[in-house]
Amino acid sequence: MKKRKKGMPTTFFPFTACLMAGFVLPATAVPSNASSQPTGTEKHWPVGNQRQTVADILATARKVFKVDFVYKAGILPDAAVQFEISRYKKLEPLLDDLLKPFSLDYRKVYDNTYAIVEGAKYGPKTPSQQVTEGGEPLSLNTVNSATATTQVSDTLRKRAITGKVLDEKDGQPVIGATVLVKNTRNGAKTDAQGQYHIDVNSNDAVLVFSAIGFTSQEIVVKDQRNINIQLAVSNEALSEVVVVGYGTRRRKDLTSSISSVTSKEISATPVADAGQALQGRVSGVTIVQNSGVPGGGGGTQIRIRGISSLTSTNNPLIVLDGFPLPDQDADNILNSFSPNDIASIDVLKDAAASAIYGTRGSNGVIMITTKRGKAGRANINVDVYRGIQEAWRLPKMLNAKDYAVINTEARKASGLDPIPKLVDPNAIEQKYGQGTNWMKEIFRQAPMQSVNLSVTGGSEKAQYALSGGYFKQNGIIRNSDFERFNLRFNGDLQASKRLKVGNSLSMSRTVEHGIESTDPFNSTILLALTAPPTVRPKNPDGSYAGGLSEDGFGEPDAVYNLEVPQRAYTRYRITGNVFAEYLITDHLKFKANVGADLLHAARKDFYPATPATGGAPITITRLNEASNLDPSWLSELTLDYNRTFGQHRVGVLLGYTAQDNQFSSLNASRNGYGRIDMPVLDNGAVTLKDLSQIDNFSSFGRNRLISYIGRVNYDFKDRYLFSASLRRDGSSNFAANHRFTNMPSFSAAWRVTQESFMKQQRLFDDLKLRVSYGFNGNQNIPTFTYLTKINTGLQYVFGNSSGSGGATGGAAPTTYANPLVKWEMNEQLNIGVDLSILDGRISGSVDWYVRKSKDLLLLVSPAGVSGYIDPTATNTGLMQNKGVDVALNTVNVDGKDFKWSSQIVVAAYRNKVTSLGKSSPINQEFQRITGGAKRISAGMPAFYFYGFKTDGIFQTWDEVNKHAVQVPGTDPTTSTAPGDIRFVDINGDGVINDEDRTNLGNQYPTFTYGFTNNFSFKGFDLSIFLQGSQGNKVLNFTRWYTEGGVSNGNYSQKVLERWTGPGTSNSMPRMIQNDPNQNQRVSDRFVENGSYLRIKNVRLSYRLPQRWTSYAHLQKIQLYTSVQNLATFTKYSGIDPEVGDGVDYGYYPQARTFQFGINVDF
């Protein structure tokens, strides 16, 4: 661009022209570079005599004569005229001839600026005269730049700027980029071609171009009407702005450990809740899908940097659009919300990041931000997919003939008579063939589908985002499914220059039809595993069958249990908040936020009496109903001050919050219905014969929390960063003297690359060192723990033990009060480094942390002379977690057409209970399986598996006699014998008993990891996501059934490798039903390595070329297909190694899902 001549004004000219002439829409942006109107003779006119509009002719004249024109919007005619402009040597004759036919005139307001006016209302054409606006004279001699700038805001109308935003690398359009006039709320979004349109008020206006994943650019408008821009890919691996407690921060300014996940990553996996989508994508976060129940009904276990409590919840706090959701324990709160509505998820991992949430931040915080509207034209998006699911692996059980052989052998070894029906295996094969495949009877291929519609847009002052969705997932086990309807509306309104109001509102309805999958007695999968292949689920006439007395098997029938009981769980949830922000000054903002989470849940289980010729049919019709209403109310007031003083940037936050959580339930059950087609409580009452068939009860709970918060952020030279926060919480869960506690945190960071000694190096783009230290508390303890508890289930004996003088019901205090109960506290130190090298080709972070949990609440037994019999909750335990989090992002290939990037996350930690204080070791024993427990003891990891170690199998009587005594005797039907498991004598006392139990490992992995590779080639995108866990143990309870012949049930095919004589096996013991040696006790035989590597998701998408979609007036059409849980590599012998709490009771397995979908932007 040529330089202006000395003394020539710049943007002053059009401003002054508008002030003088009162015109509002300039035809051009800035005056020409010439200092005076030329009178030259050689003009370069367009060739030909063409029909053009007046505006086009003026545009040509502007270029030739190097002048500017200003005029009111709409003053020029739209008609095209035949006008031979090449014959004019001077400008003013041209204007006379061009404008007069349209009753237009012109005035020369400066040497090179002309105003087009209607008629001659503005008087003489000479610039030395006064020009009036509305009768008020305005002299050229008195106008200065300050006056012009002030006046133009009232008189100058907007003019249009258009252009394209492209990717610097490949020249492709950047869709959805934001174009914003700096220091205003005037903005626009680019369309599918990367095009935008925005109005500006000044040549001095600065346009800010930004898009997620790109570096922002600023351009001064000047005299440009068309501005095309290329954005460079940002070195930031994730979004530039991170959501923190009560605000946002730039990622480069963070002093604490925070990880983020984008909406693209969340929506890439076909899951019902966002928690499942986080698995393997965030370092330091261990996520276990407790089961594959449709809709995530089995719960998604989320642990951030391990556990912090031994008796209370270890769930992180989930904050949805600023609303802290109540912890609902096993209930999966996230499947009430559609993953498609989520814009980003930020995980606050260390104490400095989560301390601002105080008592609720002890297990970390998950900040969920939903999508909001942006200024610009409305964008309509439709996403639809459909999939088919199947079990990726099923256990292999014995066929009918082999079952007859093994069952007979086991009964004979126990000294029992064989079942007559099974004596002849050949006859069994002839009659039953392979027999009933019970796995095929209960499992199926199942469809799933999702439909989501969203509309976003708005003006400069008001933006909106409206979405609705439907999700339906049928289970891979018959008669199980999940259905969700959801609706969301987010709105923002700039009510005035200083006042902004907005809301977030989510409504959903979910319905689950479930099966029993966790009960060690009646789990559907366990019932199917143990059902003999010689038993059929139904008779030839379609009636229910099941095991008969001749089968020696009387367990419930798995198919009967799937089809007869009717189970439904319905939830209605409304979650929302309304906020108002007021700018008290340009640097001080006040915000008020009120919200509510209203949950109504209804469970209805109906068990109609339905006959069957075998099994354990329902003989008495019963109905159980439960209704829960759980409202949570929130009120928050904050003051936020942010200001820059030279090279110093300061931010201060002060606030007050209050939250009230309530829990109420009403439950009722009825037995003895006369009919099975009317499952209504009142109908059951009609035919009741005694009060024992009626059960009614209710419950209510409430906890309230009030808090005072403060935070200070300080930044010097964008190099030295410091942050400190303090939260004072008061909880109703504690006695008056211990209700309040303070939780401070401190963090600092040093951006080394900003130092002068780093300026010459070329390796590091960014290098930041971080350290943080802080405290969190845990208030999630049972209500009224500090009070004396009265037991109403006691009995007193008056006189003798029978008759009127016998036992009488009564109540007495059995747990003494402990008013000293206080918060469980967590103290955490975090040291981290963030880096980016080689122009952003490699970036990542590494964090090392130590978290100490103090004053853990444990049960302490009372003194024998106290008169109390139940233990009392006391703050007495200590626990520690140490770990490392690693996240690495690489750009492997960055070509014009082909791109390849990778992301790796690894997390490892070690847990140890350092002290139980006044408490004793705790054993959490298992149902049915004996001899072991999940144990808590000092010096060991929490909840480790406590049982026996094995050392092969006794091959001879000599080996039995030389080993420590297990079960004494010489009768193989009642004592240890060859073929039995040899257990290790841990204490060396020559006897195998409970004192020989030891640590067999625990459910917590040594490390977890995720590995994502993203490839793109022109319109194709391929994503391959691997996820895994290493070093965790699983107690495979299903083997207790399938390798022990429980109740004459079926066996796993693995028993074909059983011990049948010396040297035949050293791993699978002899088959014997009464198990005299207790081979089935808890031991490392059943505690297996649960490590696995899973190809979690493979997704291929193709975006149709824009030239195709433009014909249909669509911005985007993307077709995609994916496979979820494509393959799993594991040594675990059960159905699925990913098991909640590390004990496999026959949990519902995860499905392999094949999916196809389409995403369209209108």
Secondary structure as the mmCIF struct_conf table of DSSP 4:
data_model
#
loop_
_struct_conf.conf_type_id
_struct_conf.id
_struct_conf.beg_label_comp_id
_struct_conf.beg_label_asym_id
_struct_conf.beg_label_seq_id
_struct_conf.end_label_comp_id
_struct_conf.end_label_asym_id
_struct_conf.end_label_seq_id
HELX_LH_PP_P HELX_LH_PP_P1 LYS A 2 LYS A 5
TURN_TY1_P TURN_TY1_P1 LYS A 6 GLY A 7
BEND BEND1 THR A 10 THR A 10
TURN_TY1_P TURN_TY1_P2 THR A 11 THR A 11
HELX_RH_AL_P HELX_RH_AL_P1 PHE A 12 ALA A 21
STRN STRN1 LEU A 25 PRO A 26
BEND BEND2 ALA A 27 VAL A 30
BEND BEND3 ASN A 33 ASN A 33
BEND BEND4 SER A 35 SER A 36
BEND BEND5 THR A 41 THR A 41
HELX_LH_PP_P HELX_LH_PP_P2 TRP A 45 PRO A 46
BEND BEND6 VAL A 47 GLY A 48
STRN STRN2 ARG A 51 THR A 53
HELX_RH_AL_P HELX_RH_AL_P2 VAL A 54 PHE A 65
TURN_TY1_P TURN_TY1_P3 LYS A 66 LYS A 66
STRN STRN3 ASP A 68 TYR A 71
TURN_TY1_P TURN_TY1_P4 ALA A 73 GLY A 74
BEND BEND7 LEU A 76 LEU A 76
STRN STRN4 ALA A 80 GLN A 82
HELX_RH_3T_P HELX_RH_3T_P1 ILE A 85 ARG A 87
BEND BEND8 LYS A 89 LYS A 90
HELX_RH_AL_P HELX_RH_AL_P3 LEU A 91 LEU A 99
HELX_RH_3T_P HELX_RH_3T_P2 LYS A 100 PHE A 102
TURN_TY1_P TURN_TY1_P5 SER A 103 SER A 103
STRN STRN5 LEU A 104 TYR A 110
TURN_TY1_P TURN_TY1_P6 ASP A 111 ASN A 112
STRN STRN6 THR A 113 GLU A 118
TURN_TY1_P TURN_TY1_P7 GLY A 119 TYR A 122
BEND BEND9 LYS A 125 LYS A 125
TURN_TY1_P TURN_TY1_P8 PRO A 127 SER A 128
BEND BEND10 GLN A 129 GLN A 129
STRN STRN7 VAL A 131 GLU A 133
TURN_TY1_P TURN_TY1_P9 GLY A 134 GLY A 135
STRN STRN8 GLU A 136 LEU A 138
HELX_RH_3T_P HELX_RH_3T_P3 LEU A 140 THR A 142
HELX_RH_AL_P HELX_RH_AL_P4 SER A 145 THR A 155
HELX_LH_PP_P HELX_LH_PP_P3 LEU A 156 LYS A 158
STRN STRN9 ARG A 159 ASP A 167
TURN_TY1_P TURN_TY1_P10 GLU A 168 ASP A 170
STRN STRN10 PRO A 173 PRO A 173
TURN_TY1_P TURN_TY1_P11 ILE A 175 GLY A 176
STRN STRN11 THR A 178 VAL A 181
TURN_TY1_P TURN_TY1_P12 LYS A 182 ASN A 183
BEND BEND11 THR A 184 ARG A 185
STRN STRN12 GLY A 187 LYS A 189
TURN_TY1_P TURN_TY1_P13 ALA A 192 GLN A 193
BEND BEND12 GLY A 194 GLY A 194
STRN STRN13 GLN A 195 VAL A 200
BEND BEND13 ASN A 201 ASN A 201
TURN_TY1_P TURN_TY1_P14 ASN A 203 ASP A 204
STRN STRN14 VAL A 206 SER A 210
TURN_TY1_P TURN_TY1_P15 ILE A 212 GLY A 213
STRN STRN15 PHE A 214 PHE A 214
STRN STRN16 GLN A 217 VAL A 220
TURN_TY1_P TURN_TY1_P16 LYS A 222 ASP A 223
BEND BEND14 ARG A 225 ARG A 225
STRN STRN17 ASN A 226 ASN A 226
STRN STRN18 ILE A 229 LEU A 231
HELX_LH_PP_P HELX_LH_PP_P4 ALA A 232 ALA A 232
STRN STRN19 VAL A 233 VAL A 233
HELX_LH_PP_P HELX_LH_PP_P5 SER A 234 SER A 234
BEND BEND15 ASN A 235 ASN A 235
BEND BEND16 ALA A 237 LEU A 238
BEND BEND17 GLU A 240 GLU A 240
STRN STRN20 VAL A 241 VAL A 244
TURN_TY1_P TURN_TY1_P17 GLY A 245 TYR A 246
STRN STRN21 GLY A 247 ARG A 250
HELX_RH_3T_P HELX_RH_3T_P4 ARG A 251 ASP A 253
BEND BEND18 SER A 256 SER A 256
STRN STRN22 ILE A 258 THR A 262
HELX_RH_AL_P HELX_RH_AL_P5 SER A 263 SER A 267
TURN_TY1_P TURN_TY1_P18 ALA A 268 ALA A 268
BEND BEND19 THR A 269 THR A 269
BEND BEND20 ALA A 272 ASP A 273
HELX_RH_AL_P HELX_RH_AL_P6 ALA A 274 ALA A 277
TURN_TY1_P TURN_TY1_P19 LEU A 278 ARG A 281
BEND BEND21 VAL A 282 VAL A 282
TURN_TY1_P TURN_TY1_P20 SER A 283 GLY A 284
STRN STRN23 VAL A 285 GLN A 289
HELX_RH_3T_P HELX_RH_3T_P5 PRO A 294 GLY A 296
TURN_TY1_P TURN_TY1_P21 GLY A 297 GLY A 298
STRN STRN24 THR A 300 ILE A 304
BEND BEND22 ARG A 305 GLY A 306
BEND BEND23 LEU A 310 SER A 312
HELX_LH_PP_P HELX_LH_PP_P6 ASN A 315 PRO A 316
STRN STRN25 LEU A 317 LEU A 320
TURN_TY1_P TURN_TY1_P22 ASP A 321 GLY A 322
STRN STRN26 PHE A 323 PRO A 324
HELX_LH_PP_P HELX_LH_PP_P7 LEU A 325 ASP A 327
TURN_TY1_P TURN_TY1_P23 ASP A 329 ALA A 330
BEND BEND24 ASP A 331 ASP A 331
HELX_RH_3T_P HELX_RH_3T_P6 ILE A 333 SER A 336
BEND BEND25 PHE A 337 PHE A 337
HELX_RH_3T_P HELX_RH_3T_P7 PRO A 339 ASP A 341
STRN STRN27 ILE A 342 LEU A 348
BEND BEND26 ASP A 350 ASP A 350
HELX_RH_AL_P HELX_RH_AL_P7 ALA A 351 SER A 354
HELX_RH_3T_P HELX_RH_3T_P8 ALA A 355 GLY A 361
TURN_TY1_P TURN_TY1_P24 SER A 362 ASN A 363
STRN STRN28 VAL A 365 THR A 370
BEND BEND27 ALA A 375 ALA A 375
STRN STRN29 GLY A 376 ALA A 391
BEND BEND28 TRP A 392 TRP A 392
STRN STRN30 MET A 397 MET A 397
HELX_RH_AL_P HELX_RH_AL_P8 ALA A 400 ALA A 413
TURN_TY1_P TURN_TY1_P25 SER A 414 GLY A 415
HELX_LH_PP_P HELX_LH_PP_P8 LEU A 416 ILE A 419
HELX_RH_3T_P HELX_RH_3T_P9 PRO A 420 LEU A 422
BEND BEND29 VAL A 423 VAL A 423
HELX_RH_AL_P HELX_RH_AL_P9 PRO A 425 TYR A 432
TURN_TY1_P TURN_TY1_P26 GLY A 433 GLN A 434
HELX_RH_AL_P HELX_RH_AL_P10 TRP A 438 ILE A 442
STRN STRN31 PHE A 443 PHE A 443
STRN STRN32 ALA A 446 GLY A 458
BEND BEND30 GLU A 460 LYS A 461
STRN STRN33 ALA A 462 ASN A 474
BEND BEND31 ILE A 476 ILE A 476
STRN STRN34 ILE A 477 ILE A 477
TURN_TY1_P TURN_TY1_P27 ARG A 478 ASN A 479
STRN STRN35 ASP A 481 GLN A 494
BEND BEND32 SER A 496 ARG A 498
STRN STRN36 LEU A 499 HIS A 513
BEND BEND33 THR A 518 THR A 518
TURN_TY1_P TURN_TY1_P28 PRO A 520 ASN A 522
HELX_RH_AL_P HELX_RH_AL_P11 THR A 524 THR A 530
BEND BEND34 ALA A 531 ALA A 531
TURN_TY1_P TURN_TY1_P29 PRO A 533 THR A 534
BEND BEND35 VAL A 535 VAL A 535
BEND BEND36 PRO A 537 PRO A 537
STRN STRN37 LYS A 538 LYS A 538
TURN_TY1_P TURN_TY1_P30 PRO A 540 ASP A 541
BEND BEND37 GLY A 542 GLY A 542
STRN STRN38 TYR A 544 TYR A 544
HELX_RH_3T_P HELX_RH_3T_P10 SER A 549 ASP A 551
TURN_TY1_P TURN_TY1_P31 GLY A 552 GLY A 552
BEND BEND38 GLU A 555 GLU A 555
HELX_LH_PP_P HELX_LH_PP_P9 PRO A 556 ASP A 557
HELX_RH_AL_P HELX_RH_AL_P12 ALA A 558 GLU A 563
BEND BEND39 VAL A 564 PRO A 565
STRN STRN39 GLN A 566 LEU A 583
BEND BEND40 ILE A 584 HIS A 587
STRN STRN40 LEU A 588 TYR A 607
STRN STRN41 ALA A 612 ALA A 612
BEND BEND41 THR A 613 GLY A 615
BEND BEND42 ILE A 620 ILE A 620
STRN STRN42 ARG A 622 PHE A 645
TURN_TY1_P TURN_TY1_P32 GLY A 646 GLN A 647
STRN STRN43 HIS A 648 ASN A 671
BEND BEND43 GLY A 674 GLY A 674
BEND BEND44 ILE A 676 ASP A 677
HELX_RH_AL_P HELX_RH_AL_P13 LEU A 681 VAL A 686
TURN_TY1_P TURN_TY1_P33 THR A 687 THR A 687
BEND BEND45 ASP A 690 ASP A 690
HELX_RH_3T_P HELX_RH_3T_P11 LEU A 691 GLN A 693
STRN STRN44 ILE A 694 PHE A 716
TURN_TY1_P TURN_TY1_P34 LYS A 717 ARG A 719
STRN STRN45 TYR A 720 SER A 731
TURN_TY1_P TURN_TY1_P35 SER A 732 ASN A 733
BEND BEND46 PHE A 734 PHE A 734
HELX_RH_3T_P HELX_RH_3T_P12 ALA A 736 HIS A 738
BEND BEND47 ARG A 739 ARG A 739
STRN STRN46 PHE A 740 ARG A 751
HELX_RH_3T_P HELX_RH_3T_P13 VAL A 752 GLN A 754
BEND BEND48 GLU A 755 GLU A 755
HELX_RH_3T_P HELX_RH_3T_P14 SER A 756 MET A 758
BEND BEND49 LYS A 759 GLN A 760
BEND BEND50 LEU A 763 LEU A 763
STRN STRN47 PHE A 764 ASN A 778
BEND BEND51 ILE A 781 ILE A 781
TURN_TY1_P TURN_TY1_P36 THR A 783 TYR A 786
BEND BEND52 LEU A 787 LEU A 787
STRN STRN48 LYS A 789 VAL A 797
BEND BEND53 GLY A 799 SER A 802
HELX_RH_3T_P HELX_RH_3T_P15 GLY A 803 GLY A 805
BEND BEND54 GLY A 806 GLY A 806
STRN STRN49 ALA A 807 THR A 815
TURN_TY1_P TURN_TY1_P37 PRO A 819 LEU A 820
STRN STRN50 GLU A 824 ILE A 837
TURN_TY1_P TURN_TY1_P38 LEU A 838 ARG A 841
STRN STRN51 ILE A 842 VAL A 860
HELX_LH_PP_P HELX_LH_PP_P10 SER A 861 ALA A 863
TURN_TY1_P TURN_TY1_P39 GLY A 864 VAL A 865
BEND BEND55 SER A 866 GLY A 867
BEND BEND56 ASP A 870 ASP A 870
STRN STRN52 THR A 872 ASP A 894
BEND BEND57 LYS A 896 ASP A 897
STRN STRN53 PHE A 898 SER A 915
TURN_TY1_P TURN_TY1_P40 GLY A 917 LYS A 918
BEND BEND58 SER A 919 SER A 919
STRN STRN54 ILE A 922 GLU A 925
HELX_LH_PP_P HELX_LH_PP_P11 PHE A 926 PHE A 926
BEND BEND59 GLN A 927 ARG A 928
BEND BEND60 GLY A 931 GLY A 931
STRN STRN55 ALA A 933 ILE A 936
TURN_TY1_P TURN_TY1_P41 ALA A 938 GLY A 939
BEND BEND61 MET A 940 MET A 940
TURN_TY1_P TURN_TY1_P42 ALA A 942 PHE A 943
STRN STRN56 TYR A 944 GLY A 947
STRN STRN57 PHE A 948 PHE A 948
STRN STRN58 THR A 950 ILE A 953
BEND BEND62 THR A 956 THR A 956
HELX_RH_AL_P HELX_RH_AL_P14 TRP A 957 LYS A 962
BEND BEND63 HIS A 963 HIS A 963
HELX_LH_PP_P HELX_LH_PP_P12 ALA A 964 ALA A 964
STRN STRN59 VAL A 965 VAL A 965
BEND BEND64 GLN A 966 VAL A 967
BEND BEND65 THR A 970 THR A 970
TURN_TY1_P TURN_TY1_P43 PRO A 972 THR A 974
BEND BEND66 SER A 975 SER A 975
TURN_TY1_P TURN_TY1_P44 PRO A 978 GLY A 979
BEND BEND67 ASP A 980 ASP A 980
STRN STRN60 ILE A 981 PHE A 983
HELX_LH_PP_P HELX_LH_PP_P13 VAL A 984 VAL A 984
TURN_TY1_P TURN_TY1_P45 ILE A 986 ASN A 987
BEND BEND68 ASP A 989 GLY A 990
STRN STRN61 VAL A 991 VAL A 991
BEND BEND69 ASN A 993 ASN A 993
HELX_RH_3T_P HELX_RH_3T_P16 ASP A 994 ASP A 996
STRN STRN62 THR A 998 ASN A 999
BEND BEND70 GLN A 1003 TYR A 1004
BEND BEND71 THR A 1006 THR A 1006
STRN STRN63 PHE A 1007 PHE A 1017
TURN_TY1_P TURN_TY1_P46 LYS A 1018 GLY A 1019
STRN STRN64 PHE A 1020 GLN A 1030
BEND BEND72 GLY A 1031 GLY A 1031
STRN STRN65 LYS A 1033 ASN A 1036
TURN_TY1_P TURN_TY1_P47 PHE A 1037 PHE A 1037
HELX_RH_AL_P HELX_RH_AL_P15 THR A 1038 THR A 1042
TURN_TY1_P TURN_TY1_P48 GLU A 1043 GLY A 1045
HELX_RH_3T_P HELX_RH_3T_P17 VAL A 1046 ASN A 1048
STRN STRN66 SER A 1052 SER A 1052
HELX_RH_3T_P HELX_RH_3T_P18 GLN A 1053 GLU A 1057
BEND BEND73 GLY A 1061 GLY A 1061
TURN_TY1_P TURN_TY1_P49 PRO A 1062 GLY A 1063
BEND BEND74 THR A 1064 THR A 1064
BEND BEND75 ASN A 1066 MET A 1068
BEND BEND76 GLN A 1073 ASN A 1074
TURN_TY1_P TURN_TY1_P50 PRO A 1076 ASN A 1077
TURN_TY1_P TURN_TY1_P51 ASN A 1079 GLN A 1080
BEND BEND77 ARG A 1081 VAL A 1082
STRN STRN67 SER A 1083 SER A 1083
TURN_TY1_P TURN_TY1_P52 ASP A 1084 PHE A 1086
STRN STRN68 VAL A 1087 ASN A 1089
STRN STRN69 TYR A 1092 ARG A 1103
HELX_LH_PP_P HELX_LH_PP_P14 LEU A 1104 PRO A 1105
HELX_RH_AL_P HELX_RH_AL_P16 GLN A 1106 THR A 1109
HELX_RH_3T_P HELX_RH_3T_P19 SER A 1110 ALA A 1112
TURN_TY1_P TURN_TY1_P53 HIS A 1113 HIS A 1113
BEND BEND78 GLN A 1115 GLN A 1115
STRN STRN70 LYS A 1116 THR A 1130
BEND BEND79 GLY A 1134 ILE A 1135
BEND BEND80 PRO A 1137 PRO A 1137
HELX_RH_3T_P HELX_RH_3T_P20 GLY A 1140 GLY A 1142
STRN STRN71 VAL A 1143 ASP A 1144
BEND BEND81 TYR A 1145 GLY A 1146
HELX_LH_PP_P HELX_LH_PP_P15 TYR A 1147 GLN A 1150
STRN STRN72 ALA A 1151 ASP A 1161
#
